[in-house]
Amino acid sequence: MTDLTPSARPAEPVVVTARHSGLKLGDWLRSNTAAVQTHLHQTGAVLCRGFAVGTAEDFAEVVAVDADDLLDYVYGGTPRTRELDKVYTSTEYPADQTIAQHNELSYASAWPAKLWFCCLVPAGHGGQTPLADSRRVLERISAQSRERFERHGVMYTREFGLGVGLAWQQAFETTDRDAVERFCAGNGIRAEWGPNDTLRTTQVCQAVAEHPVTGERVWFNQAHMFHPSTLPRSVRESLLSSDIGLSRDVCYGDGTPIGDAEMDEVRRAYEAETRSFDWVAGDVLIVDNMLVAHGRRPYGGSRRVLVAMSGMTSEN
């Protein structure tokens, strides 16, 4: 048996609590698939607490409920390590850094429908995975900004092999150039090889998307994370004046620059809708990747959170 507690505010997860130790979360999910999906489509996140999840192998057994839909992290934008098949570490950024709210792979033409997070070791302090309702974020963007983003879309540029950011071998999880070119051709990405094994990719994607089940429109892009304004001004100016340049950049889909003010508006919208909870060892958080954005708070001490993704989807 379990107790299920509805969320009090948007982006706060529905909490499922095991009533006795030793209860297998995978078994419970298989028996309650419809209820979990209903709550995901309403609030965007379900937090499962108190189940028998203590190792990466336990987590792999949980996400096996979506075994046929589990995904590799191809074309990823952040460093992480594959722990087990289809199970990765969370983003391996320094502990003192904040990871801004975002929907996973929303800078691509296809993305995971569902995210799975598992906390094996909570941070000594901080380290939360805050959530933000993407529907409400969209509502906070001014009509003028929404119209421009929707009309033009967002153009992302990524540079690999410059010594800043990921190498293309990491991002595409292969050392085969032909495999990279096939992936790019199949996903509407322009790929240009440069000297010294460098690669530039360019892609125009959606700024706003429609959820395939609920039909709701959501703010769904990572312009605010690719934009140079995310960097400290001194770092930004140094990179722009160097031979290295920016490892990633963004503009409107027609090539028009996006101003700092527009990005500040987006960040304010995320900030206003962000909610947090504290991790407990053994927690498993299931997130609808389109309805809810996620991030990471800075932390102290050790922290070990694993991630899996399932259900590739797109607007096409």
KAHU-V586350 format. One record per residue. N is the residue number from 0. SS is DSSP state (2 for helix, 1 for strand, 0 for the rest). Layout:
n=N ss=SS
n=N ss=SS
//
This chain:
n=0 ss=0
n=1 ss=1
n=2 ss=1
n=3 ss=1
n=4 ss=1
n=5 ss=0
n=6 ss=0
n=7 ss=0
n=8 ss=0
n=9 ss=0
n=10 ss=0
n=11 ss=0
n=12 ss=0
n=13 ss=1
n=14 ss=1
n=15 ss=1
n=16 ss=1
n=17 ss=1
n=18 ss=0
n=19 ss=0
n=20 ss=0
n=21 ss=0
n=22 ss=0
n=23 ss=0
n=24 ss=2
n=25 ss=2
n=26 ss=2
n=27 ss=2
n=28 ss=2
n=29 ss=2
n=30 ss=2
n=31 ss=0
n=32 ss=2
n=33 ss=2
n=34 ss=2
n=35 ss=2
n=36 ss=2
n=37 ss=2
n=38 ss=2
n=39 ss=2
n=40 ss=2
n=41 ss=2
n=42 ss=2
n=43 ss=0
n=44 ss=1
n=45 ss=1
n=46 ss=1
n=47 ss=1
n=48 ss=1
n=49 ss=0
n=50 ss=0
n=51 ss=0
n=52 ss=0
n=53 ss=0
n=54 ss=0
n=55 ss=2
n=56 ss=2
n=57 ss=2
n=58 ss=2
n=59 ss=2
n=60 ss=2
n=61 ss=2
n=62 ss=2
n=63 ss=2
n=64 ss=2
n=65 ss=2
n=66 ss=2
n=67 ss=2
n=68 ss=2
n=69 ss=1
n=70 ss=0
n=71 ss=0
n=72 ss=0
n=73 ss=0
n=74 ss=0
n=75 ss=0
n=76 ss=0
n=77 ss=0
n=78 ss=0
n=79 ss=0
n=80 ss=0
n=81 ss=1
n=82 ss=1
n=83 ss=1
n=84 ss=0
n=85 ss=0
n=86 ss=1
n=87 ss=1
n=88 ss=1
n=89 ss=0
n=90 ss=0
n=91 ss=0
n=92 ss=0
n=93 ss=0
n=94 ss=0
n=95 ss=0
n=96 ss=0
n=97 ss=0
n=98 ss=1
n=99 ss=1
n=100 ss=1
n=101 ss=1
n=102 ss=0
n=103 ss=0
n=104 ss=0
n=105 ss=0
n=106 ss=0
n=107 ss=0
n=108 ss=0
n=109 ss=1
n=110 ss=1
n=111 ss=1
n=112 ss=1
n=113 ss=1
n=114 ss=1
n=115 ss=1
n=116 ss=1
n=117 ss=1
n=118 ss=1
n=119 ss=1
n=120 ss=1
n=121 ss=0
n=122 ss=0
n=123 ss=0
n=124 ss=1
n=125 ss=1
n=126 ss=0
n=127 ss=0
n=128 ss=0
n=129 ss=0
n=130 ss=1
n=131 ss=1
n=132 ss=1
n=133 ss=2
n=134 ss=2
n=135 ss=2
n=136 ss=2
n=137 ss=2
n=138 ss=2
n=139 ss=2
n=140 ss=0
n=141 ss=0
n=142 ss=2
n=143 ss=2
n=144 ss=2
n=145 ss=2
n=146 ss=2
n=147 ss=2
n=148 ss=2
n=149 ss=2
n=150 ss=2
n=151 ss=2
n=152 ss=0
n=153 ss=1
n=154 ss=1
n=155 ss=1
n=156 ss=1
n=157 ss=1
n=158 ss=1
n=159 ss=1
n=160 ss=0
n=161 ss=0
n=162 ss=0
n=163 ss=0
n=164 ss=0
n=165 ss=0
n=166 ss=0
n=167 ss=2
n=168 ss=2
n=169 ss=2
n=170 ss=2
n=171 ss=2
n=172 ss=0
n=173 ss=0
n=174 ss=0
n=175 ss=0
n=176 ss=2
n=177 ss=2
n=178 ss=2
n=179 ss=2
n=180 ss=2
n=181 ss=2
n=182 ss=2
n=183 ss=2
n=184 ss=2
n=185 ss=2
n=186 ss=0
n=187 ss=0
n=188 ss=0
n=189 ss=1
n=190 ss=1
n=191 ss=1
n=192 ss=1
n=193 ss=1
n=194 ss=2
n=195 ss=2
n=196 ss=2
n=197 ss=1
n=198 ss=1
n=199 ss=1
n=200 ss=1
n=201 ss=1
n=202 ss=1
n=203 ss=1
n=204 ss=1
n=205 ss=0
n=206 ss=0
n=207 ss=1
n=208 ss=1
n=209 ss=1
n=210 ss=0
n=211 ss=0
n=212 ss=0
n=213 ss=0
n=214 ss=0
n=215 ss=0
n=216 ss=1
n=217 ss=1
n=218 ss=1
n=219 ss=0
n=220 ss=0
n=221 ss=0
n=222 ss=2
n=223 ss=2
n=224 ss=2
n=225 ss=2
n=226 ss=0
n=227 ss=2
n=228 ss=2
n=229 ss=2
n=230 ss=0
n=231 ss=0
n=232 ss=2
n=233 ss=2
n=234 ss=2
n=235 ss=2
n=236 ss=2
n=237 ss=2
n=238 ss=2
n=239 ss=2
n=240 ss=0
n=241 ss=0
n=242 ss=0
n=243 ss=0
n=244 ss=0
n=245 ss=0
n=246 ss=0
n=247 ss=1
n=248 ss=1
n=249 ss=1
n=250 ss=1
n=251 ss=1
n=252 ss=0
n=253 ss=0
n=254 ss=0
n=255 ss=0
n=256 ss=0
n=257 ss=0
n=258 ss=0
n=259 ss=2
n=260 ss=2
n=261 ss=2
n=262 ss=2
n=263 ss=2
n=264 ss=2
n=265 ss=2
n=266 ss=2
n=267 ss=2
n=268 ss=2
n=269 ss=2
n=270 ss=2
n=271 ss=2
n=272 ss=2
n=273 ss=1
n=274 ss=1
n=275 ss=0
n=276 ss=0
n=277 ss=0
n=278 ss=0
n=279 ss=0
n=280 ss=0
n=281 ss=0
n=282 ss=0
n=283 ss=1
n=284 ss=1
n=285 ss=1
n=286 ss=1
n=287 ss=1
n=288 ss=0
n=289 ss=0
n=290 ss=0
n=291 ss=1
n=292 ss=1
n=293 ss=1
n=294 ss=1
n=295 ss=1
n=296 ss=0
n=297 ss=0
n=298 ss=1
n=299 ss=1
n=300 ss=0
n=301 ss=0
n=302 ss=0
n=303 ss=1
n=304 ss=1
n=305 ss=1
n=306 ss=1
n=307 ss=1
n=308 ss=1
n=309 ss=1
n=310 ss=1
n=311 ss=1
n=312 ss=1
n=313 ss=1
n=314 ss=0
n=315 ss=0
//
